[in-house]
């Protein structure tokens, strides 16, 4: 491991995470959504037609707590409960158009700092950074290829 590289990469990763988290907290306050509700919306974007059981399992909630959390999202018009066509006894959770819009807005807010940072670089700096980030991304894809992000 490079003694000079580790602290630089660590500092970048930590700062990037803090900037992203701060952006989500600000978005959360502006939209009167808790960070947990935003996480739930992102989960439902990645897991369309999830069941209450799947939702509860993913977040470590009891089924009752998951149902209450979903109720609040349904009341806000962000999530709908729909009958599963394969098993009419099962309700599946789906993002509404408004829910999808909120996820898109949250994603945009989360990466706005990155757009601002890139805009601050000169064309020469951007050209110099591009190959380094390509190497970094390829390394991450190789080392963490089996990692489950869900």
N, C-alpha and C positions, 0 to 999 in steps of 0.2 A: 504494500500500500504506500502510496506517495505521501510523505509527511506534509508536503506543501499543498497537495490537492485536496486531501480530506477536509481540512478546516474551511477551505473555500467552498467546496460542494455542500458541506453541512450548513454553513452560513447562508448560502443561497437557498437551500431547501427549507430551512427554518423560516427565513424571511418570506419566501414565497407562500408557505403555508399560512403564516400569520396574516399576510396581506389578503389572501383568499378568504380566510376565516373572518377577518374584519369586514370584508365586503359583504359576506353572507349575513353577518350580524346586522349591518346597516340595512341591507335589503329586508331582513326579517322585521326590524323595527318599522321601517317605512310601510311595509305591507301587512303589519299586524299578524305576522305568522311566527310561531316559535321555530327555533332551529330544528327541533324534532319534527315539526310539521313539514318543513322544507325537505328534510331528509326523507320523510315518508313520500313526498311527491316525487323526489328523484328515484326512490325505490320503485314506485309504481310506473314510472317512465321506463325503467329497465326491466320491470316484471309485469307487463300488461296482463290483466285478467288474473292477478294474484288473488288468492283466497284470504279470508281473515286468518285462518290457521297459518298460512305461509307468511303473512304479514307479521303475525305474533311471533312466530319462530325466528324470523329475520332480525327483529328488534329485541327479542328476549322478553316480550310482554306476555302476560296471561291473555287468554282469548278475550276475557271481559275487558281488560285494559285496551287491547287492540281495537275492540269493537267501539269503545268510547272514543278513542283517538280518531278512528275513521268517521264516527258520527260527526265530530267537529268539522272534519274536512268536507263531509257531505253537506252539512249545514251552510258552509261557505261557498258551496257550488263548485268545489275543486275536484271532487271525487264522486263517482256514482257507484251504486251497487246494482249489478245486473245479474240476471239468472244465467247460469252456465248452460249453454245449449246441450252439452253432453250429459249433464246431471242437473236436473231442474231443482234439486234440493240444495245445491251449492250456489252461493252468491259469489260473484267475482267482482273485484275492485278495479275500476277503470278511471283514468284521469278524464275529466271533462275537457272541453275546449279551453275553458278558463284555467283549469289545472295545468294543461300543457303550456298555456301562455305564461303562467307564473313560473314554471320550471325554466322556460326559455329566458325569461327576464332574470331569474336567479343565476342562470349560467352566464349570461352576459355580464351581470354585476360582478360575479366571481372572477371573471377574467379581464375586467376593465383595467385593473392595475397593470396587467401585462401589456395591453395595448399602449397604455401611457408610457411604460418603460421602453418598449420597442421604438415608439415615436421619438423618444429622447436621444436615441443613438444616431450617429452620422451614418451615411451610406457605407463608409469604410468599416465602421464598427460592426454594422449589421453583417457585412460580408465576412468579417473575421469570426463572428460568433456562430454563423450558420453551420460551418463544418464541425465545430466543437459540439454544438447541440445535437447534430446528427449522430455523432459518435456516442454521445451520452444516451440518446434515445435508443440506438441500436443495442448498446450495452444493457440498458434496462430491460429491453424486450428479450434479450438472450438470457440474462441472469434470472429474470422473474417470469419466464414464459409459462410456468405452471401455476403461478399465483392466481388465486380466485379473488377477484375484486368485488364480488357481490356479497 
